[in-house]
Amino acid sequence: MSLDQIDRSLLDALTEDGRASYAALGSRVGLSAPAVKRRVDRLVESGVISGFTVVVDPHHRGWTTEAYVEVHCQGTISPRVLREAFLQVPQVHAAATVSGAADAILHLVAEDVRDLESALEQIRVGAASVSQTETSIVLSRLIHDRHGVAGD
């Protein structure tokens, strides 16, 4: 599907406020509320928008420790196997395979350092080919998404 400028503006507006009304979105992109609804429906049907979700600040859940973890594996392991292993660890907030020395990088959010340590142990044991992890604990988030500055 080819996106025009209105679609791009609509996606920007939805990214900033996924709860905005069709009328509010319409005033931002220059369309009526029914026209915005039709466009949003088309973007959903075509897979451009894959869903709507609520993003909760982990600190409000009592999860105050964040870390990025490089995962190094022995031999060859498929991304599917790594994904399945990482899904078993509730502290894994995001995971990706990467180029470079590491095979994957994880973003972990944990209650505290002890909970982080437990998650790291699960990661090392969960995928048999994990040989090493390198962990960097987040001290402060400077930018938490492309639209905002963290206030932590």
Beta strands, then each sheet from edge to edge (+ up, - down):
strand 1: 65-73
strand 2: 92-97
strand 3: 104-110
strand 4: 130-137
sheet 1: 2+ 3- 1+ 4-
end
